[in-house]
Amino acid sequence: MILCAAQISPCWNDPESGLKKMRQYAAEAVEGDAELIAFPEQILTGWDPHDTSYTTEETGALVDQMREIAQEVSIGLIGSYREKGEENPLNTCIAIGPDGRTLAKYSKIHLFSPAGEDLHYSAGRTLGSCTVNSCTIGLAICYDLRFSQLFQAYRNKGVLLMIVPSAWPSSRMKHFNLFTTSRAAEFQTFVASVNTVGITPVDTYTGGTCIAGPDGTIRARGSDLEELIFYDIHEEEALTMRKKFPVHQDYEKVDYTELLAR
């Protein structure tokens, strides 16, 4: 499956302009034979931990327009938006099939408290996974990369490719690469972390989108400019690696808290 990571800058709090960019790049991705295109975190507005404007529902007009884009060019699409919640909004990404159907939806579980995201958004409580062209895909968002337990849960569900829409600032790019490759190697999974680029009122972003293989090596990396990054995911590579080097069968379900208390 050819994955296209759309490393683009958001149109700040201008969803309609953001949708136009998504349409443009989705069409270019199809020209490059991509079957799935993934966009950065909160692509319709730009990531802002305090701003809760332009919230919408899965059945709302903004998400419907993402469905239309997927249908128009016949491509799977992973977009990100601010979703209405019972109390606070959710930071949500959605996987849409080329027929416009929802394949999976995931709301960010680990909110970025250093910037106050946890004060204005509610955390998600469910995983989001689907199958695209025989490849089982899991969804996470940005800061989630720091929490290995989430990736373990997805591996337990048979996920072979994790897609992580992100707004990871230039000041911490070494950690972006570290966590992407670490999660890939640790769980013998492809990990595609799709980052944004440009300067927003929140921070400065320098792209560096990173796609790591199940051996932890970087297979494709973005520059510091807007661009499309293509990579052909061979899911059988992850399956073969798990079979030849079955590290997870050696995991001992130990209560480490109990051990520390001894």
Buried (B, 14 or more C-beta within 10 A) or exposed (E): BBBBBBBBBBBBBBBEEBBBBBBEBBBBBBEEEBBBBBBBBBBBBBBBBEBBEBBBBBEBEBBEBBBBBBBBBEBBBBBBBBBBBEEBBBBBBBBBBBEBEBBBBBBBBBBBEEBEBBEBBBBBEEBBBBBBEEBBBBBBBBBBBBBBEBBBBBBEEEBBBBBBBBBBBBEEBEBBBBBBBBBBBBBBBBBBBBBBBBEBEBBEBBBBBBBBBBBBEEBBBBEBEBBBBBBEBBBEBBBEBBEEEEEEEEEEEEEEEEEEEE
